[in-house]
Amino acid sequence: MNNSTSTLKLLEVFQKRFPNFGTNKSREIFRLINEISKIEKVPFNTILNLLEPTNHKTIKNALLQRRYPKTFHKNSLNAYYLPKYEIDLYKKANVLQKKFYPKNIYYEKDATDNELFTKTKTLFKNATFKEISCLKDFTKGSSFTLTDYNNRCDNLLLVKEKYDFFKKCPCSQNVVSCGYSIMNLGMGCIYDCSYCFLQGYQNAHGIIIPYNIDDYLVDDKIVASTKGFFNYNRIGSGEFTDSLIFDDITNFSKKIINYFKHKKNIYFEFKTKSTNIHTLLSCGGTENIVIAWSVNATKMTVENEFKTPLIQERLFAAKKCALAGFSTAFHFDPVIYYDGWKQGYKETIDMIFDIVPNTSIKWISIGTLRMPTTQKTVIENRFPQTDILNGELLLGKDFKLRYDSNLRIEIYKYLAQYIKSKKSKAIIYLCMEDSNIWKAVFNS
């Protein structure tokens, strides 16, 4: 029996026990029972059969208290997001490691004169090459599903970027801004991290790479960033794709390093989980080029960051970059709450400072798990075995699901204090948090 059939069978059992509940009330109770069943590893029917057939409010409150034992009674009922529970086995992600080799390469006409097109012809000789007028026309009118997202690596699109090469970091409303500016090196990633926002955001049937990066590495195109609480301007990459995952194909790092290494007033950051550092090492290091790794507790990496290098592998790559003269940085984002989280993240911090030269580390950011509401059902379908949704994620003022503020403060304080105990001069900052959280973490 697949998950879709199983869900329908459970729904039938539920409706027989509570035949008078309407659609919305049934949806809420059905979801709560399924979540509790998964968290407590108790059969669905066991929980259902223990419920007295009283009114909806009484049943809902009892289940909410069981599902959210730490935050129930501390928040309004609107904080508990209970969408329709639907699991489709065919939307499950394939997390087996596979070398990136697109079946189809779509390209705009002008791309044929570009070195990137020539290189893809050499690297992917067995791919089918198809000319398109432009990305907008290619995606116009087409639907996009999670199945399409799962098959995204079948298609590579070489397009001309006209508008979004540089932009300010899109911070959530009312959060403290770090003054970051972003350089867009493409859209899409071959890694499959259970929490990745791209799986609910991307709407193109493939990996998108701009072939005209040279058009934007000119002085009058560079967007000015604000220094904020840093002593220097920061521009970085890695919002819509991993900064280095395709670098052996694009050689973008070489172009970027050669341009920014002479602009000592700007620190350029490559944000990555990759160990694909051969091209950038060949350029020679310089302090204002920062190679930054997203890191996590080892348990969370193994269980949620599929197809990515292990934490130790990332850190040995960071060491090579530091010894070559590059600066380094690290991003604990997202920090995921689980039993044993303190020890897990402590071990990663220990590894960082045991392996990577301390003096090379410019900054370390910390951000806890958060997501748009629509991401919840996406994760449930693509990664039905993950436990990251078992935490008490509440609907915040920014309409994202987050941990309770008290838990976030506890996590940030612990990690920040432990990082500081390493005598690091790196700037520690919080990602996507408001000033009240900052004050509670750093001023108390």
C-alpha positions in Angstrom: 0.0 0.0 0.0 1.6 3.4 -1.0 1.3 6.5 1.1 -1.5 8.0 -1.0 -3.7 4.9 -0.6 -2.8 4.6 3.1 -3.9 8.2 3.7 -7.2 7.6 2.0 -7.9 4.5 4.1 -7.1 6.4 7.3 -9.4 9.2 6.2 -12.2 6.7 5.7 -11.7 5.4 9.2 -11.6 8.9 10.6 -14.8 10.0 8.8 -16.7 7.0 10.2 -15.8 7.9 13.7 -16.5 11.6 13.2 -19.2 11.8 10.5 -20.5 15.2 11.5 -17.3 17.1 11.2 -17.2 19.5 8.2 -14.3 19.7 5.8 -12.2 22.2 7.7 -12.7 20.6 11.1 -11.9 17.2 9.7 -8.8 18.5 8.1 -7.4 19.9 11.3 -8.1 16.9 13.4 -6.9 14.4 10.7 -3.6 16.3 10.4 -3.0 16.5 14.1 -3.5 12.7 14.5 -1.1 12.0 11.7 1.6 14.3 13.1 1.3 12.9 16.6 1.4 9.3 15.1 4.6 10.1 13.3 6.3 11.9 16.3 5.3 9.4 19.0 5.5 6.4 16.6 2.0 5.4 17.7 -0.5 3.9 15.2 -3.0 6.3 13.8 -5.9 4.1 14.9 -4.6 3.9 18.4 -4.8 7.7 18.8 -8.2 7.9 17.0 -9.8 5.3 19.1 -8.8 7.0 22.4 -10.7 10.2 21.3 -14.0 10.7 22.9 -16.6 11.8 20.2 -17.2 15.1 21.8 -17.2 18.6 20.1 -14.5 19.7 17.7 -13.0 22.4 20.0 -12.4 20.0 22.9 -10.8 17.4 20.6 -8.7 20.0 18.8 -7.3 21.5 22.0 -6.5 18.1 23.5 -4.6 17.1 20.3 -2.8 20.5 20.1 -1.6 20.1 23.7 -0.3 16.7 22.8 1.3 17.8 19.6 2.7 21.1 21.0 3.4 20.4 24.7 5.9 23.2 25.1 4.1 26.0 23.4 0.4 25.2 23.9 -1.3 27.8 26.1 1.5 30.3 25.3 0.3 31.2 21.8 -3.0 31.9 20.1 -4.7 29.1 18.2 -3.8 31.0 15.0 -0.1 30.1 15.6 -0.8 26.5 14.8 -0.7 25.9 11.0 -2.8 22.9 10.1 -3.1 22.5 6.3 -4.7 19.5 4.5 -2.7 16.4 5.0 -1.9 14.7 1.7 1.0 12.5 0.9 1.8 11.4 -2.7 4.4 8.7 -3.0 5.3 9.8 -6.5 6.5 13.2 -5.3 9.2 11.6 -3.1 12.7 12.8 -3.8 15.3 10.4 -5.1 18.2 11.0 -2.8 20.7 8.6 -4.4 23.9 10.3 -5.5 24.2 10.8 -9.2 26.7 12.7 -11.3 25.1 15.7 -13.0 24.7 15.0 -16.7 21.6 16.8 -18.2 19.7 15.0 -20.9 18.6 18.2 -22.6 20.4 21.5 -22.9 18.3 24.5 -23.9 20.1 27.6 -25.0 19.3 31.1 -26.3 20.7 31.9 -29.7 23.4 34.3 -28.5 24.7 31.7 -26.2 26.4 29.9 -29.1 29.1 32.5 -29.2 29.9 32.1 -25.5 32.7 29.9 -24.0 30.2 28.4 -21.6 28.2 26.9 -24.5 31.3 25.5 -26.0 32.3 23.9 -22.7 28.9 22.3 -22.3 29.2 20.9 -25.8 32.4 19.2 -24.7 31.3 18.0 -21.3 27.8 16.8 -22.3 28.3 15.3 -25.7 25.3 12.9 -25.3 22.9 15.6 -24.4 20.3 16.9 -26.8 20.8 20.6 -27.6 17.7 22.7 -28.4 17.5 26.4 -29.2 14.9 28.5 -27.4 13.9 32.1 -27.9 14.2 33.1 -24.3 13.6 31.7 -20.8 10.3 33.6 -20.4 8.8 32.0 -23.5 10.2 28.6 -22.5 8.4 28.6 -19.2 5.3 30.5 -20.3 2.0 28.6 -19.9 3.7 25.5 -18.5 2.7 23.9 -15.2 5.3 23.0 -12.7 4.9 20.2 -10.1 7.1 18.5 -7.5 7.6 15.7 -10.0 9.1 18.3 -12.3 11.3 19.6 -9.5 12.5 16.0 -8.8 13.6 15.8 -12.5 15.2 19.2 -12.7 18.7 17.9 -13.3 17.5 16.4 -16.7 17.5 19.9 -18.1 20.1 22.7 -18.3 19.2 26.1 -19.6 21.8 28.6 -20.8 20.2 32.0 -20.8 21.0 35.7 -20.8 20.4 37.4 -17.5 19.0 40.9 -17.9 17.7 42.1 -14.6 18.5 40.2 -11.5 22.3 39.7 -11.5 22.7 42.0 -8.5 20.1 42.8 -5.8 19.9 43.6 -2.1 19.4 40.6 0.2 15.6 40.1 0.5 15.3 40.2 4.3 12.0 39.5 5.9 10.0 42.5 7.1 11.2 44.0 10.4 14.3 41.8 10.7 17.8 43.3 11.3 19.5 43.7 8.0 23.2 42.6 7.6 23.6 44.9 4.6 24.3 42.0 2.2 24.0 42.3 -1.6 23.5 39.2 -3.8 25.0 38.3 -7.1 22.8 35.7 -8.9 24.8 32.9 -10.5 21.8 30.9 -11.6 18.8 29.0 -10.3 18.7 25.4 -9.2 20.9 23.0 -7.3 21.7 19.3 -7.6 21.7 18.8 -3.8 18.6 17.7 -2.1 18.3 19.3 1.3 15.0 18.5 3.0 14.6 22.1 4.2 15.6 23.9 0.9 13.3 26.7 0.0 13.9 26.2 -3.8 11.7 23.1 -3.8 8.7 25.3 -3.2 10.0 28.3 -5.1 11.6 27.2 -8.3 9.2 27.1 -11.3 11.5 26.3 -14.2 12.0 22.8 -15.6 15.7 22.7 -15.1 19.0 24.2 -13.9 19.4 27.8 -15.1 22.8 29.3 -15.7 23.4 32.7 -17.1 26.0 32.7 -19.8 26.6 36.5 -19.8 28.3 37.0 -16.4 30.9 39.3 -18.1 28.2 41.8 -18.8 27.8 42.5 -15.1 31.4 42.4 -13.8 31.9 46.0 -14.7 32.0 48.9 -12.2 28.8 50.7 -13.1 26.8 47.4 -12.7 27.9 46.6 -9.1 25.2 47.3 -6.6 26.4 49.2 -3.6 25.9 47.4 -0.3 25.6 49.0 3.1 28.1 48.2 5.8 25.6 47.7 8.6 27.4 46.2 11.6 30.3 45.1 9.4 33.4 47.2 8.7 33.2 46.5 5.0 30.8 46.1 2.1 29.7 42.5 1.3 28.5 41.0 -1.9 27.9 37.3 -2.1 26.3 34.5 -4.1 24.4 31.4 -3.2 20.8 32.4 -2.8 19.2 30.5 -5.7 22.0 28.0 -6.3 25.1 26.7 -4.6 28.0 29.1 -5.4 30.5 26.4 -6.4 28.5 23.3 -7.3 28.7 24.1 -11.1 32.0 25.9 -11.0 33.9 23.1 -12.9 31.4 23.8 -15.7 31.1 27.6 -15.6 34.5 28.7 -14.3 32.6 31.7 -12.8 34.8 31.8 -9.7 37.8 32.6 -11.9 36.0 35.6 -13.4 34.7 36.8 -10.1 38.0 36.5 -8.2 39.9 38.3 -10.9 37.4 41.1 -10.8 36.9 41.6 -7.1 40.4 40.8 -5.8 41.5 44.3 -6.8 38.5 46.0 -5.0 39.8 45.8 -1.4 36.8 47.8 -0.1 34.4 44.9 -1.0 34.4 41.4 0.4 32.9 38.9 -2.1 31.5 35.7 -0.6 31.0 32.3 -2.3 28.4 30.5 -0.2 28.5 26.7 -0.7 28.2 23.2 0.6 30.5 21.9 -2.1 34.1 20.9 -2.2 34.4 21.9 -5.8 37.3 24.4 -5.2 39.8 23.5 -7.9 39.1 26.4 -10.1 39.1 29.1 -7.4 42.4 27.7 -5.9 44.0 28.0 -9.2 43.4 31.8 -9.0 45.4 32.4 -5.9 43.8 33.5 -2.6 43.2 37.0 -1.4 41.7 38.2 1.9 38.7 40.0 0.4 37.5 36.8 -1.3 35.6 34.8 1.3 34.7 31.1 0.8 31.8 30.3 3.1 30.4 26.9 4.0 26.9 26.1 5.2 27.4 23.7 8.1 25.2 21.8 10.5 25.3 19.1 13.1 26.6 15.9 11.6 23.3 14.0 12.4 21.3 16.7 10.6 23.6 16.7 7.6 23.3 12.9 7.2 19.5 12.9 7.6 18.7 16.1 5.7 21.4 17.3 3.4 21.4 14.6 0.7 24.1 14.4 -2.0 26.2 16.9 -0.2 29.8 16.4 1.1 30.1 15.5 4.8 30.9 18.2 7.3 34.5 17.1 7.6 35.0 17.2 3.8 33.7 20.7 3.7 36.0 21.8 6.5 39.1 20.3 4.9 38.2 22.2 1.7 37.9 25.3 3.9 41.4 24.6 5.3 42.8 24.4 1.8 41.2 27.7 0.9 42.5 29.4 4.0 46.1 28.1 3.4 45.8 29.5 -0.1 45.1 33.0 1.2 41.3 33.2 1.0 39.2 34.2 3.9 36.6 31.8 5.2 33.2 32.0 6.8 30.5 29.6 8.1 26.7 29.6 8.2 24.8 27.6 10.8 21.6 27.9 8.9 19.2 26.3 9.4 19.9 25.2 13.0 17.5 22.3 13.6 16.2 21.5 17.1 16.4 17.8 18.0 17.2 15.7 21.1 20.9 16.1 21.6 21.2 19.3 19.5 23.6 21.0 21.9 26.2 18.2 21.6 25.7 17.9 17.9 26.3 21.6 17.1 29.1 21.8 19.7 30.9 19.0 17.9 30.7 20.9 14.6 32.0 24.1 16.1 34.9 22.1 17.6 35.7 20.6 14.2 35.7 24.0 12.6 38.2 25.5 15.0 40.3 22.3 15.0 40.6 22.1 11.2 40.3 25.6 9.8 42.8 28.4 10.7 41.1 30.6 13.2 42.5 33.8 11.7 40.9 33.2 8.3 37.3 33.1 9.6 35.6 36.5 8.9 32.1 35.8 10.1 29.8 33.1 11.3 26.0 33.4 11.0 23.3 31.6 12.9 19.7 31.1 11.8 17.1 28.6 13.0 14.8 26.5 10.8 12.1 28.6 9.2 10.0 28.2 6.1 7.0 29.6 4.2 3.8 27.8 5.2 3.5 26.1 1.8 6.9 24.5 2.4 5.4 22.2 5.0 3.4 20.0 2.6 6.3 20.1 0.1 8.7 18.6 2.7 6.2 16.0 3.8 5.8 14.8 0.2 9.4 14.9 -0.9 11.0 13.7 2.4 8.3 11.7 4.2 10.8 10.2 6.6 12.4 13.4 7.8 11.9 14.5 11.4 12.6 18.3 10.9 8.8 19.0 11.0 8.4 17.3 14.3 9.5 20.4 16.1 7.0 22.9 17.4 7.0 25.3 14.4 4.6 28.2 14.8 3.3 30.7 12.4 5.2 34.0 13.0 4.5 37.6 12.2 6.2 37.2 8.9 3.9 34.3 8.0 6.7 31.9 8.2 6.9 28.8 10.4 9.5 29.2 13.1 10.4 27.9 16.5 9.1 29.8 19.5 11.2 32.9 20.3 12.3 31.5 23.6 13.7 28.4 22.0 15.4 30.5 19.3 17.0 32.7 21.9 18.3 29.6 23.8 19.8 28.2 20.6 21.5 31.4 19.6 22.9 32.1 23.0 24.4 28.7 23.3 26.0 28.7 19.9 27.2 32.3 20.1 28.8 31.8 23.5 30.5 28.6 22.5 31.9 30.1 19.3 33.2 33.1 21.4 34.9 30.6 23.7 37.1 29.7 20.8 38.7 33.1 21.0 37.5 33.8 17.5 37.6 37.3 16.1 34.9 36.4 13.6 31.7 38.5 13.6 28.8 36.5 14.8 25.4 37.5 13.6 21.8 36.2 13.3 20.0 35.6 10.1 16.4 36.8 9.6 15.8 37.8 13.2 14.3 41.0 14.7 16.0 43.5 17.0 14.3 42.0 20.1 15.9 38.6 19.5 19.3 40.3 18.9 19.1 42.2 22.1 18.1 39.0 24.1 21.0 37.1 22.6 23.9 39.6 22.6 22.9 42.2 25.3 21.9 40.0 28.2 
